[in-house]
Amino acid sequence: MLSPRPQTGSHIGVEKEAKGACIQSDVLEPYVLNTKSAEKKADYIRGHIARLGEATLQSPLDPKTSFITDDQVVLLNCEASGADGVDTKLTDLDLKYALFERAGARAKVFYEPSKVRVAMVTCGGICPGLNNVIREIVLVLWYGYGVRSITGLKYGYAGLNKELSETIQLEPHVVKNINRHGGSLLGTSRGPQQVPNMVDFLVENKYDILFTIGGDGTLTGASEIAKEIINRKLDISVIGLPKTIDNDIVFTDRTFGFETAVLAAQTSIHGAHVESRSVYNGVGLVKLMGRESGFIALQASLASGVVNALLIPEVSFNLEKLTEYLVSRLKENRHAVIVIAEGAGQDLCNGGNLGKDKSGNAVFGDIGTHLKKELTQRLTERGMDPTIKYIDPSYEIRSGPANANDAVYCLRMAHAAVHAAMSGRTGMMVSEINGHFVHVPLDFIVGKRKKVNPYGPLYQTLLHCTGMPTDMA
């Protein structure tokens, strides 16, 4: 295991707080020399971030700012084994000592603030915190760097299509109170646009920086835009900010909006609990978002303390075994609460055979209504005479404003994104790893997804708390 070297310089106080997670990059050197391609692995392990050129201009930020230097990096794994929920089999390279650049303000910037032109988009589904991120990007650019040309491109990547584009000029008075509201000031849309056309749009409108705020589809699009820009040898920075309440983007501790969604789900779960225990053989069934990853359902279930069965995409289940468990539970307690993620049990409700949506994702069957119907029938056949109350709060839990924790997280992420862009970095997203904001190459996340680890501590804790059988497959 790596041991951090003694730290030097003005950032020593910050490093002490890192508890071993933030170390100097030269600690890694002994671990890359024994590979077949030391240079390739060094770049991979260090999370190489593309730059448009050398940053030579003095930052307009207060000189007393605690500027980050490029040798400050963050260790992905602070344990000997893989991080819970993270797919570490991305390549044949060892991720145990993977390092990422630490995010933050740099002493030198690439762009002349008075001349730079900035654009931003929000894509995909709405999510608590979108307006917080928009607001903070504008405020940091305006007051911190003196940038005066900031444009919001409305309705996602459609905003980069000159035939569809609608824009809004963003200034502090425009974004002043938007953090108090859910949704996105810029609106969103799903579905791709032609990458060359989007880059043409950026060039024609003389934009220097593009912030893309969205989930895996959005970030994949941002990666393609960045590559096209680099191929054309243009000085346009593309910075991604990961947004999804599903919390399923790799190389992130969490995504913004997730905590707010987990909190909002409590009302529905506790409502289901009250309904179920108020009748004889009552069952409360709650469906939450989570197409391929069950993090919201898992965290919300743990937080509630009243869930008896959790069904998530990562763990298959058998209706007969689930019914047997519920019969046992109802005989003993006369009520039960089930939480199911929308992507669970798709093999039972024709999921995957219903075509594709505009983003190219498989259209899922409604496992919630299907499960209610099946359980009603199966429990009735066993003489239980159940009363099943079904609650689907999916859109409600994503439409509100960010809670306090998410609001702070959005603020810090927005600051980190602006600092990265002004320093001339591109083709990257801002992320939090081990409590530190870092720069992650967009290539690292394309085609990957973070999922609940059924053998990890969170899911195992759920099994212990609920008494649910370990295998209902």
ZIDAJO-V311249 format. One record per run of one state. SS is the DSSP state (@ for helix, = for strand, . for the rest). FROM is the first residue (numbers start at 1). TO is the last residue. If there is no record, write none. Layout:
BEGIN
ss=SS from=FROM to=TO
ss=SS from=FROM to=TO
END
This chain:
BEGIN
ss=. from=1 to=11
ss=@ from=12 to=17
ss=. from=18 to=21
ss== from=22 to=24
ss=@ from=25 to=31
ss=. from=32 to=37
ss=@ from=38 to=45
ss=. from=46 to=49
ss== from=50 to=51
ss=. from=52 to=56
ss== from=57 to=58
ss=. from=59 to=71
ss== from=72 to=75
ss=. from=76 to=98
ss== from=99 to=102
ss=. from=103 to=107
ss== from=108 to=109
ss=. from=110 to=116
ss== from=117 to=122
ss=. from=123 to=129
ss=@ from=130 to=145
ss=. from=146 to=148
ss== from=149 to=153
ss=. from=154 to=155
ss=@ from=156 to=160
ss=. from=161 to=166
ss== from=167 to=169
ss=. from=170 to=171
ss=@ from=172 to=175
ss=. from=176 to=177
ss=@ from=178 to=180
ss=. from=181 to=194
ss=@ from=195 to=204
ss=. from=205 to=208
ss== from=209 to=214
ss=. from=215 to=215
ss=@ from=216 to=231
ss=. from=232 to=236
ss== from=237 to=243
ss=. from=244 to=255
ss== from=256 to=256
ss=. from=257 to=257
ss=@ from=258 to=277
ss=. from=278 to=281
ss== from=282 to=288
ss=. from=289 to=294
ss=@ from=295 to=304
ss=. from=305 to=308
ss== from=309 to=311
ss=. from=312 to=318
ss=@ from=319 to=333
ss=. from=334 to=334
ss== from=335 to=341
ss=. from=342 to=345
ss=@ from=346 to=348
ss=. from=349 to=355
ss== from=356 to=356
ss=. from=357 to=361
ss== from=362 to=362
ss=. from=363 to=366
ss=@ from=367 to=381
ss=. from=382 to=386
ss== from=387 to=392
ss=. from=393 to=393
ss=@ from=394 to=398
ss=. from=399 to=403
ss=@ from=404 to=422
ss=. from=423 to=424
ss== from=425 to=426
ss=. from=427 to=427
ss== from=428 to=433
ss=. from=434 to=435
ss== from=436 to=441
ss=@ from=442 to=444
ss=. from=445 to=456
ss=@ from=457 to=466
ss=. from=467 to=473
END
